[in-house]
């Protein structure tokens, strides 16, 4: 397959005759590279070490096309030389062209840059190259983010994304997966890149992102980052309230956008009551949960200290005294206060809502248990 090298060894006479024939017929010849026919082409690769190709398997590649324009293979060598490129880093799919490029450097008599052929980043399932034209989908058929703006809009921390990408195909060492860009720069060596192709473990990004949110961002920085997703959800953000809830949500969100589902209820103009089924606790029916809430209300209404530690201890003692599980008491209060099953910590939420508003919501919850809606 490929060019049969039929013009490679033409005599001057045959070459002149063929040139005249081409001119008469309006055909314009190309200029090809005479690739060595014998032996091997060997060059060093910073990632893969000594790399060797058999010369007989190579083609006499076109360097100048019939219209006089250079092909990529010629242009890239001259361009790299003119710009004094020291390192050429490119995907492994370019490795088959490396013998031609090596021979061109030798033919020009120029010092060849150092080459590093990088492994591919594969789809999360390990099948096929990650592609912007055909983005991967998760097991539910949802398109997964792969573009930088996808991650920005998805609520990911900039430095967490950098940290994540560095972990794909390279290891910091010491089993350490969380590190700064500056720390990585101090250790990074091209030869330490894993030559094997790597899947794009986007699920792991959420884990890394959660660590950055919990441990790397100040509460003020996180508050500023959470405002955007809340406003994008058409919620009016009270600045003081936002900064109050940051400490109780930061341990439970993996992306900035999670705040809308987890804590958006704080910013709703009107309280959305919970569904009856969500109020009913495990191993209880509606009347039993109602009775439990009525008893707990008698305790809560008489409390002067509405701090989260005080209400927690009071409800813990209440559960023990009446033979309820902590999860039953806490769960009913959480759903009644927030209108949802998943929320920030229950008693911290009650403290932020305040005693009057919390009790009002508990009464709404009891009415729902009693009347069914």
N, C-alpha and C positions, 0 to 999 in steps of 0.2 A: 504493500500500500504506500501511497505517497508518490512523490516525484521520483522518476526512474533515472535521474542524473544523465539523461541522454545528451545534454549540451555541456557536460562537465569537461570532456576531453576533446572538444572540437579542435581541428587544426585551424590555423589562421585563415586558410582558404575556405574551409567549410563555414567558418564563422562569418566571413564576409558575405558568402553566398546566402546564408540564412538571413543575415541582416538585410540584404537587398530584397529578399523575398518578403520579409516581414513589412518592410517599408512600402513595398508595392501593394500589399494587401491591407495596409493601414493598421497592422498589428505592432504594438510597442512592447519590446522585451522588458523583462524584469532582471534585476541583478541579484544573484544568489550567493550564499556563503559556501565556500568549499570546505565542508566539514571533514576533518581527518577520517580516513577510512579504516585505519588500523589502530589497534591498541585500545586504551581506555582513557576516559576523561575523569580525573579525580580532583576534588577540591574539598576544602574544609567547610563544614557547616557548624555554626556555634552551638546549635541545639542537637544535631544528629551526628556530629563528629565527621570523620572522613567519609565522603560520599562518592561512589564510583558508578559510572555508566559505560557500557560498551559502545564504542564509536560506530560500529556497523549498524547499530539500531537507530542512529540519529539521521535527520534529514538535512539536505542542503537548503536551508531556510531562505526565503525571500528577504532581502534587506531593503532594496528599493523597488517600489512597485512600478508598473508601466507608466503611470502618470508622473513619476519622478518623486513621489512622496515616500518617505521612509516608513517601514513597518515599526511597530512598537519595539521589537527586539533591537533594532539599530538605534532608534531614537533614545531609548532608556539608557543605553550604555553611554552614549555621548552626553546626554543630560546629566547623568550621575557624575561623569568625569568633570564636566564644566562646573558643577556645583560642589565638587570636592566632597562627595558623599563618602562617609567613613563606614557606615553600616547600612546594609539593605535588609530590612525585616519585612517579610511577606508571607502569605499563607502557603500551606503545604501544597496546594494545587498548582503553585508555580514551580515546584521542584523539577518537573520534566523539562522545563525550559532552561534550567540552570546550566547544563552542559554547553548549550549554545552560547549563553551569556559569558561563561568562563572562557570559551574559545575566542569570543570576540574581544574580551579584555586582553587576551594574549596576542591576538592578531594586531591590535592597535599598539601593543607594547606598553600598556598602562598598568599601573598597580591596581589590582582588583580590590574593591571594598570587602569587608567581612560580611558574609551572608548568614542569615538565620531564617530558616523556613519554619514558620509558626504552625502549631497544630490547629485544627479546626475547632470551632465551638459548635456543638451539635444541638439539636432540639432537645428539650427536657427529657424526652423519652429515649434519647440516645440514637435516634434514627434521623439521618439527613442533616445537612448543614443548616444552621440557624440563618434565616433569610428574612430580610425586610419585605420582600415581595410576597412571600408565603409565610406569614407569621404563624408560630405554633399555636395550638389550642390545648386547653386542659381537658381532663376526662369528662367534663360536662359540655365540651364544645365551645367554651368561651375563648375568644382570642386573647392570648397572653401578651403582656407588654415586652417589647424588645428595644424600642426606640428610647432615646434619652428622655424625650418629652413625655413618653408614656409613664416613665417612672416618676418624673417630676409631678405630673398631674395625678399620679396614683398615690401621692402622699409619702414618698420615700425621702429619707435624709440623704443629702448629697454625698457626704462622707461615707455613709453606709453603703451606697451604691458603688463608690470607688473601692471600698474594702472588699465588697462582694466580687466585683469583677477581677480584682487581683487574685482572688482565691481560685479562679477558674483557670486551671492549667499551670499554676505556680503555687508554691507553698512557702510561707514565711519561716517555717521550721519551729521546733520546740512544741509542736501541736498547738500553736497559737493561731487562732483564726481572726481575732479582733486586733487591729493595729492601725496606726495612722499612715497616711501617705508618706510622711517624712520618715517614719520607721521603715517602711517598705523600701524607700529609695536607698536607705543605708545598707540594705541586705540584698537588693535585687541584682541578679546576674542572669544574662540571657541563657547561659548554659545550664541554669537550674530549672528552666521551663521544662515541664513534662512533654516529651515528644508525642505522646499519645493524644488523640482527639478527646475532648472533654464535653460532657453534656452540660447544658445550661440549667443548673439547679435553682430555678427561680423561687421555689418554695423556701429554700434556705435564706433567701434575701429577707424574707419576713422576719426570720429569727435574728439575723444580724441587725435589721432595722429596729427591731424591738429593743435590742441592747443599746443601740445609739440613743433611742428615745429615752430609755430609763436611766442610762448611766453617763451619757456624753453631753446631754443638753441640759442647760439650766431651765428652771421653771419659766423664767421670762422668755427665753428663746423658744420654748415649746408653746407658750401661750401665743406668741406671734405667729408661729407656724400653724396652729390650730384654727386661728381666726379665718383663714382663707376657705378651708373646707366648710366651715359652718355658714359663712356668708354665701358660699356657692349653693348651699342647700336652702337659701332664702330665709335664713334665721337671722334675727337681729341680735348682735352680740353685745352684751353688757361687759365692759372691760373688767370691772371689779369682779364680777361673777366668774368670768373666764379664768382669771388668775386664782380664784378660790378653788376651782375644780381641777386645775392642772395637777396638783399633787395626788389626787385620788384617781385620776384616769391614766396617768403616765405608765403605771405598771400593767395596764390591761389593754393597751392599744399596740398594734404592730405597725400601723401606718398612720399618718396624720388624718387620713380620711375616715378611719375607724371612729373618730370622735363623734361623727354625726349619728351613727347608730347607737353608740354607747352612751353619750352624754348630751345628745341634741335636745332631749326633753327639758333640760335646764332652761333652754332659750325659746321654748314654744310659748306663744302668747296665751294659749289656753291649755289647761291640763287635759290630756287624752286618757280617759279612764281605761283600766286594763280589762281584758276579757275575763269572763267568769272562770273559765277553765284554767287560766294562768294563775288565778288566785288560789285555787284549791290545791292543797299541799299533798305530798306523797303520803299514802296510807291514811288519808282523810277524805271524807266527802264534804260537800259544801257546808252543811250545818255544823260539822265538826270544826272546820276552818273558821267559820263565823264565830262560833263559841270561843275559840282560842283568841281571835282578834278582839272580841268584846272584853275578855278578861285582861288581855294585855293593855287595852286602852285605859282601863281603870288604873293601871300602874303608870302609864305614860302621862296621862292627864295630870297626875299629882306631882310630876317631877319639876323641880325648879332649875336644875342643871341640865341643859339640853346638849351639852357637849357629847361628842361621839363615844368617849370612853364611859361616861356615866350611863348613857342609854344602852350601850352594849352590856355593861355589867348588870344593869337592871333586868334586861331581857334574858340574859343568860341565867340569872337567878330565878326569874319567872318560869322559864322552861323547866328547870330542874324541880322547882316546887310543884308544878302541875303535871309533871310526867311527859312533857313534850320534848321532841328532839329540837336541838338548836336550829337545825336546818329548816324545820317546819315554821318556827316562830320568825326566824330571820327572813325566810323566803316569802312569807305572806306580807311582811312589812316592806320588803324590797319591791315586790310587784305592786303593792298598793301605793307606795310613794312615787314610783317612777313610771308605772304603767307598762313595764316590760320585764321579761324574765332575766335578761342580762343587763347589768348596770354596774356603775362604780360601787365601791363598798357601801353597804346599806346604811350604817350608822353615821358615816361621814356625810353621806348624801342627805340624811335627815337633818344633820347639823346645819348644812348649807341652806336647805329649804327653810329651816326655822321651825319652831314648835307649832305655831298656829297653822302654817301651811301643811306641815306633815300630818297633823291631826285631822285637818280638813280632808286630806286625801285618804286617810285611813277610814274615815266615815263613809266616803264615797265607795271605797272598796267593800265595806260591810253592807252597804245598801245593795251593791251588785250581787253579793253572795246571798242576801236575803230575798231579793226580788228577781234575780236572774238577769238583770240588765241595768 
